[in-house]
Amino acid sequence: MRSRFLYCDQPLPYPPGDSPFHIKGEFYRQQSESIAHHDRKSEGGLTRILQREGLAEFARQSFLSSALYDVLPLPRIVMAIAEARGRDVHEMTSTMGRAAVEGQLNGVYSRFLSRLSTDNFCRRFDQVIRHFYDFGPVTLAPAGSGARLLRTGVPLCIAEWWSLVTVPFVVIPLTASGARDVTAEWRVEPRGQEHGVATGDVVWGVRWAASA
């Protein structure tokens, strides 16, 4: 059972809340609901782990949906949940991603996701990423029956979590638009540092069934 993400064996490079890499608060709002649920199920065990890891104060704050917050603590919070519940962190992250995108298809960001299709994926998916994050530009290009996605400047300590949680943001909207057999394979390639944080490229190969 996997308990940790790659590149997450060292302490956070910034105190929680202080890094220059950000995500929209809507996702922390969803995570707050998950924390409350799993803390009840673990009889307070999750809170104790978050306190041990120095994440409790950051994770318990009130998040504004449209504001930007430090993204680096998110994988550590997910690892804490997996530890408290005795779950595989990869499987739990994928489940959280599916729940998040299903909520967003009818939520505040539905306009970005509900219109994705195989015809416009290479033109529109970078808009999704730019709206949710303030770092890590994305380039997309057609590749056979699918696309190649490259996101650069991604902190290595979130790269694996980001790929696992984001796959459903590709597979579910494209499938809902009528695409068949949608898959996404990814790899992380370390490249250097930005703002004192080890970063790299995340490379995806997105595939769907060719039109009949």
Residue pairs with C-beta under 8 A, 6 or more apart in sequence:
1 86
1 87
1 88
2 88
2 89
2 90
3 79
3 82
3 83
3 88
3 89
4 79
4 89
5 75
5 78
5 79
5 89
5 157
5 158
5 160
5 161
6 156
6 159
6 160
6 188
7 156
7 157
7 159
7 160
7 198
8 75
8 76
8 79
8 157
10 157
12 19
12 72
12 73
12 76
12 157
13 19
13 72
13 155
13 157
13 196
13 197
13 198
14 70
14 72
14 197
15 54
16 54
16 55
16 57
16 58
16 59
16 70
16 72
16 73
17 58
17 69
17 70
17 73
18 70
19 70
19 71
19 72
19 155
19 195
19 197
20 135
20 195
21 70
21 71
21 72
21 133
21 134
21 135
21 136
21 155
21 158
21 195
21 197
22 68
22 69
22 70
22 71
22 133
22 134
22 135
23 68
23 69
23 71
23 74
23 132
23 133
24 65
24 66
24 67
24 68
24 69
24 131
24 132
24 133
25 63
25 64
25 65
25 66
25 67
25 68
25 69
26 63
26 65
26 66
26 104
26 107
26 108
26 109
27 74
27 100
27 132
28 63
28 69
28 74
29 63
29 65
30 99
30 100
30 103
31 59
31 74
31 77
31 78
32 59
32 60
32 63
34 81
34 96
35 46
35 50
35 59
35 60
35 77
35 81
38 46
38 81
38 84
38 85
39 45
39 46
39 47
39 84
41 85
42 84
42 85
45 84
46 80
46 81
46 84
46 85
47 56
49 80
49 83
49 84
50 56
50 59
50 77
50 80
53 76
53 80
55 73
55 76
55 77
55 80
58 70
58 73
59 73
59 77
63 69
65 108
68 134
71 133
71 155
71 158
72 155
72 157
72 158
72 197
74 158
74 161
75 157
75 158
75 160
75 161
78 89
78 92
78 93
78 96
78 161
79 89
81 87
81 92
82 88
82 89
82 92
85 92
90 164
93 161
93 164
93 165
94 164
94 165
94 167
94 168
96 165
97 164
97 165
97 166
97 167
97 168
97 169
98 168
98 172
100 165
100 168
100 169
101 113
101 168
101 169
101 172
101 173
102 172
104 110
104 113
105 113
105 114
105 172
105 173
105 176
109 128
109 131
109 132
112 124
112 127
112 128
112 131
113 128
113 169
113 173
114 173
114 176
115 124
116 124
116 125
116 128
116 170
116 173
116 174
116 177
117 174
117 177
117 178
117 179
118 174
118 177
118 179
118 208
121 140
121 147
121 170
121 174
121 206
122 140
122 141
122 142
122 147
123 140
125 138
125 140
125 149
125 170
126 137
126 138
126 139
126 140
128 169
129 136
129 138
129 151
130 137
130 138
135 153
135 154
136 151
136 152
136 153
136 154
136 202
137 151
137 152
137 153
138 149
138 150
138 151
139 149
139 150
140 147
140 148
140 149
140 150
141 147
141 148
143 205
144 207
145 207
145 208
145 209
145 210
146 205
146 206
146 207
146 208
147 206
148 203
148 204
148 205
148 206
149 202
149 203
149 204
149 205
149 206
150 201
150 202
150 203
150 204
151 201
151 202
151 204
152 191
152 201
153 194
153 199
154 162
154 188
154 199
154 200
154 201
154 202
155 194
155 197
155 198
155 199
156 188
156 190
156 197
156 198
156 199
156 200
157 197
157 198
159 188
159 200
159 202
160 188
162 202
163 186
163 188
163 202
163 204
167 184
167 186
170 182
170 184
170 206
171 182
171 183
171 184
174 182
174 208
175 182
179 208
179 209
180 208
180 209
181 207
181 208
181 209
182 206
182 207
182 208
183 206
183 207
183 208
184 204
184 205
184 206
184 207
185 204
185 205
185 207
186 202
186 203
186 204
186 205
187 202
187 203
188 200
188 201
188 202
188 203
189 200
189 201
189 202
189 203
190 198
190 199
190 200
191 199
191 200
191 201
192 198
192 199
192 200
193 199
